Amino acid sequence: MNFLKTLILPLCLICGMTMVAGCNQNDLGPNAEYINTKNTEYLVLLNKTHPSGASYCPPDLTKLDGSLTLYGKEIELRLYAAKAAEAMVKELHAQGYTDIVVTSGYRSYSYQQSLFNTYIEQEKAAHPTWTDAQVRDLVLTYSAAPGTSEHHTGNAIDLISTNYVSLDETFAQNPAYEWLQQNAHRFGFILRYPKDKTHITGYSYEPWHYRFVGADAATEIHERGLTLEEYLGILD
């Protein structure tokens, strides 16, 4: 299925979903209207079998507050995702997890192409006897090919600790991870690539990667232990 065909979900699909009420959303202040969005564009599926085009650029890209990003670097997300991400990271800091910041958001097609090629070259150097196909298959387990990265939607973030600036599974050992497991859905985010769902998502476990879908969808996904693919009923 083409990425653009999944951009706006049929209303009958949305109406047929049973929404589970989440935690009290009234304490989210001015960001509540963004976090509680009903806009189905934020449910867009982008993965290995539902790619985007090279020319796609999400609308309303918004810069995140630099105090919430790694080294204050410029990171963009779609407007509602940006507001929700800022609210979530500020709450993390308020709860004492002040080392957690956003290290990645929107990525253009060309940036993802460059990143993917870099990983290919690194793996070739590490495995000089491997074929190109073997190297590519390995890279595809942890990096998205251009057009298949969720970061291209402008709805995904990578979180990182300023005490350990590498993206790997040790993020799950940070105390903030447990807080995220219990609270990310309140801010409309889901852990996109769970440890026990790699056969569905097609990607290795990424405890640092969170996707904005809106609080209603995030709460149901959280409560039922689903992936976005399962929630949408798109498993091809």
C-alpha positions as a Python dict, from the first residue, in 0.01 Angstrom:
ca = {
    (1, 'M'): (0, 0, 0),
    (2, 'N'): (126, 345, -88),
    (3, 'F'): (219, 585, 194),
    (4, 'L'): (-15, 857, 68),
    (5, 'K'): (-309, 616, 66),
    (6, 'T'): (-264, 563, 439),
    (7, 'L'): (-224, 933, 518),
    (8, 'I'): (-594, 987, 584),
    (9, 'L'): (-765, 686, 737),
    (10, 'P'): (-1122, 609, 638),
    (11, 'L'): (-1366, 755, 887),
    (12, 'C'): (-1537, 421, 919),
    (13, 'L'): (-1212, 270, 1048),
    (14, 'I'): (-1167, 542, 1308),
    (15, 'C'): (-1529, 529, 1419),
    (16, 'G'): (-1508, 154, 1453),
    (17, 'M'): (-1217, 169, 1694),
    (18, 'T'): (-1286, 138, 2064),
    (19, 'M'): (-1104, 422, 2234),
    (20, 'V'): (-981, 361, 2586),
    (21, 'A'): (-989, 660, 2817),
    (22, 'G'): (-642, 759, 2934),
    (23, 'C'): (-520, 942, 3239),
    (24, 'N'): (-666, 1280, 3318),
    (25, 'Q'): (-569, 1502, 3028),
    (26, 'N'): (-691, 1820, 3195),
    (27, 'D'): (-355, 1871, 3365),
    (28, 'L'): (-166, 1914, 3038),
    (29, 'G'): (-227, 2287, 3022),
    (30, 'P'): (-214, 2469, 2688),
    (31, 'N'): (-74, 2160, 2513),
    (32, 'A'): (-385, 1949, 2578),
    (33, 'E'): (-548, 2048, 2248),
    (34, 'Y'): (-242, 1921, 2060),
    (35, 'I'): (-195, 1603, 2263),
    (36, 'N'): (-564, 1510, 2234),
    (37, 'T'): (-585, 1567, 1859),
    (38, 'K'): (-836, 1361, 1660),
    (39, 'N'): (-658, 1441, 1333),
    (40, 'T'): (-606, 1107, 1159),
    (41, 'E'): (-302, 1239, 973),
    (42, 'Y'): (-106, 1163, 1288),
    (43, 'L'): (-190, 795, 1248),
    (44, 'V'): (-13, 769, 913),
    (45, 'L'): (179, 443, 873),
    (46, 'L'): (525, 463, 723),
    (47, 'N'): (739, 150, 722),
    (48, 'K'): (918, -89, 488),
    (49, 'T'): (601, -182, 299),
    (50, 'H'): (435, 162, 314),
    (51, 'P'): (702, 405, 191),
    (52, 'S'): (685, 776, 127),
    (53, 'G'): (808, 951, -184),
    (54, 'A'): (1134, 1140, -213),
    (55, 'S'): (946, 1468, -260),
    (56, 'Y'): (725, 1433, 47),
    (57, 'C'): (765, 1703, 309),
    (58, 'P'): (526, 1716, 606),
    (59, 'P'): (333, 2040, 658),
    (60, 'D'): (365, 2271, 961),
    (61, 'L'): (716, 2166, 1063),
    (62, 'T'): (795, 2341, 1390),
    (63, 'K'): (1125, 2386, 1572),
    (64, 'L'): (1148, 2232, 1916),
    (65, 'D'): (1254, 2438, 2215),
    (66, 'G'): (1634, 2417, 2202),
    (67, 'S'): (1657, 2369, 2579),
    (68, 'L'): (1491, 2029, 2528),
    (69, 'T'): (1722, 1900, 2252),
    (70, 'L'): (2070, 1752, 2265),
    (71, 'Y'): (2326, 2035, 2270),
    (72, 'G'): (2046, 2272, 2174),
    (73, 'K'): (2051, 2152, 1813),
    (74, 'E'): (1771, 2246, 1576),
    (75, 'I'): (1510, 1971, 1554),
    (76, 'E'): (1175, 1995, 1378),
    (77, 'L'): (849, 1805, 1413),
    (78, 'R'): (497, 1855, 1290),
    (79, 'L'): (320, 2115, 1503),
    (80, 'Y'): (108, 1886, 1722),
    (81, 'A'): (390, 1636, 1765),
    (82, 'A'): (626, 1918, 1859),
    (83, 'K'): (395, 2058, 2126),
    (84, 'A'): (333, 1711, 2268),
    (85, 'A'): (705, 1627, 2270),
    (86, 'E'): (789, 1949, 2450),
    (87, 'A'): (521, 1880, 2711),
    (88, 'M'): (647, 1526, 2766),
    (89, 'V'): (1013, 1618, 2800),
    (90, 'K'): (929, 1906, 3035),
    (91, 'E'): (732, 1663, 3250),
    (92, 'L'): (1026, 1420, 3246),
    (93, 'H'): (1245, 1700, 3377),
    (94, 'A'): (987, 1795, 3638),
    (95, 'Q'): (990, 1434, 3758),
    (96, 'G'): (1368, 1449, 3801),
    (97, 'Y'): (1479, 1290, 3474),
    (98, 'T'): (1666, 1602, 3369),
    (99, 'D'): (1918, 1414, 3154),
    (100, 'I'): (1659, 1315, 2893),
    (101, 'V'): (1643, 1528, 2577),
    (102, 'V'): (1536, 1489, 2214),
    (103, 'T'): (1819, 1400, 1977),
    (104, 'S'): (1629, 1345, 1652),
    (105, 'G'): (1301, 1443, 1491),
    (106, 'Y'): (1209, 1510, 1129),
    (107, 'R'): (1452, 1378, 869),
    (108, 'S'): (1435, 1461, 502),
    (109, 'Y'): (1459, 1191, 236),
    (110, 'S'): (1808, 1309, 140),
    (111, 'Y'): (1927, 1302, 502),
    (112, 'Q'): (1798, 948, 546),
    (113, 'Q'): (1969, 847, 222),
    (114, 'S'): (2299, 984, 352),
    (115, 'L'): (2256, 817, 692),
    (116, 'F'): (2166, 482, 538),
    (117, 'N'): (2467, 495, 305),
    (118, 'T'): (2692, 572, 600),
    (119, 'Y'): (2571, 261, 783),
    (120, 'I'): (2625, 55, 468),
    (121, 'E'): (2986, 168, 444),
    (122, 'Q'): (3046, 104, 814),
    (123, 'E'): (2912, -250, 791),
    (124, 'K'): (3112, -321, 475),
    (125, 'A'): (3427, -221, 662),
    (126, 'A'): (3329, -438, 959),
    (127, 'H'): (3240, -739, 740),
    (128, 'P'): (3477, -728, 439),
    (129, 'T'): (3387, -1080, 320),
    (130, 'W'): (3012, -1015, 312),
    (131, 'T'): (2816, -956, -7),
    (132, 'D'): (2636, -625, -67),
    (133, 'A'): (2306, -804, -7),
    (134, 'Q'): (2421, -938, 330),
    (135, 'V'): (2540, -595, 438),
    (136, 'R'): (2215, -430, 330),
    (137, 'D'): (2004, -691, 508),
    (138, 'L'): (2194, -627, 831),
    (139, 'V'): (2161, -249, 806),
    (140, 'L'): (1789, -281, 739),
    (141, 'T'): (1741, -442, 1082),
    (142, 'Y'): (1833, -116, 1256),
    (143, 'S'): (1809, 162, 999),
    (144, 'A'): (1533, 256, 757),
    (145, 'A'): (1601, 283, 387),
    (146, 'P'): (1518, 624, 237),
    (147, 'G'): (1142, 667, 217),
    (148, 'T'): (1071, 413, 491),
    (149, 'S'): (1187, 607, 796),
    (150, 'E'): (920, 722, 1041),
    (151, 'H'): (1128, 1033, 1096),
    (152, 'H'): (1020, 1142, 749),
    (153, 'T'): (664, 1189, 881),
    (154, 'G'): (773, 1453, 1130),
    (155, 'N'): (589, 1260, 1403),
    (156, 'A'): (875, 1058, 1555),
    (157, 'I'): (1142, 1143, 1809),
    (158, 'D'): (1451, 976, 1946),
    (159, 'L'): (1521, 1041, 2313),
    (160, 'I'): (1868, 1025, 2464),
    (161, 'S'): (2042, 1078, 2795),
    (162, 'T'): (2301, 1354, 2819),
    (163, 'N'): (2493, 1111, 3042),
    (164, 'Y'): (2519, 854, 2763),
    (165, 'V'): (2492, 995, 2414),
    (166, 'S'): (2454, 673, 2217),
    (167, 'L'): (2132, 524, 2089),
    (168, 'D'): (2129, 162, 2196),
    (169, 'E'): (1934, -74, 2420),
    (170, 'T'): (2102, 57, 2734),
    (171, 'F'): (1848, 341, 2721),
    (172, 'A'): (1604, 89, 2868),
    (173, 'Q'): (1820, 80, 3182),
    (174, 'N'): (1776, 453, 3240),
    (175, 'P'): (1517, 516, 3515),
    (176, 'A'): (1334, 748, 3276),
    (177, 'Y'): (1248, 452, 3054),
    (178, 'E'): (1014, 307, 3313),
    (179, 'W'): (843, 645, 3345),
    (180, 'L'): (801, 657, 2968),
    (181, 'Q'): (651, 309, 2968),
    (182, 'Q'): (385, 427, 3211),
    (183, 'N'): (327, 781, 3085),
    (184, 'A'): (426, 838, 2722),
    (185, 'H'): (73, 756, 2605),
    (186, 'R'): (-65, 1042, 2817),
    (187, 'F'): (123, 1274, 2584),
    (188, 'G'): (14, 1092, 2268),
    (189, 'F'): (334, 892, 2218),
    (190, 'I'): (395, 519, 2179),
    (191, 'L'): (708, 309, 2194),
    (192, 'R'): (720, 239, 1822),
    (193, 'Y'): (949, -64, 1809),
    (194, 'P'): (884, -289, 2112),
    (195, 'K'): (1116, -575, 2201),
    (196, 'D'): (864, -852, 2137),
    (197, 'K'): (718, -714, 1814),
    (198, 'T'): (1012, -707, 1574),
    (199, 'H'): (840, -964, 1352),
    (200, 'I'): (560, -712, 1299),
    (201, 'T'): (745, -380, 1286),
    (202, 'G'): (1042, -515, 1090),
    (203, 'Y'): (1285, -330, 1315),
    (204, 'S'): (1497, -420, 1613),
    (205, 'Y'): (1396, -308, 1961),
    (206, 'E'): (1444, 68, 2001),
    (207, 'P'): (1362, 183, 2355),
    (208, 'W'): (1453, 540, 2259),
    (209, 'H'): (1217, 581, 1959),
    (210, 'Y'): (872, 727, 2024),
    (211, 'R'): (597, 807, 1778),
    (212, 'F'): (320, 1064, 1819),
    (213, 'V'): (-29, 937, 1733),
    (214, 'G'): (-249, 1139, 1969),
    (215, 'A'): (-359, 1049, 2321),
    (216, 'D'): (-664, 837, 2235),
    (217, 'A'): (-479, 608, 1997),
    (218, 'A'): (-168, 601, 2216),
    (219, 'T'): (-372, 500, 2519),
    (220, 'E'): (-542, 212, 2339),
    (221, 'I'): (-211, 96, 2192),
    (222, 'H'): (-56, 113, 2540),
    (223, 'E'): (-344, -65, 2714),
    (224, 'R'): (-369, -344, 2459),
    (225, 'G'): (4, -390, 2398),
    (226, 'L'): (-22, -323, 2025),
    (227, 'T'): (204, -188, 1756),
    (228, 'L'): (82, 83, 1521),
    (229, 'E'): (48, -181, 1249),
    (230, 'E'): (-177, -393, 1469),
    (231, 'Y'): (-383, -95, 1581),
    (232, 'L'): (-449, 7, 1222),
    (233, 'G'): (-500, -352, 1106),
    (234, 'I'): (-234, -312, 838),
    (235, 'L'): (2, -606, 867),
    (236, 'D'): (121, -648, 509),
}
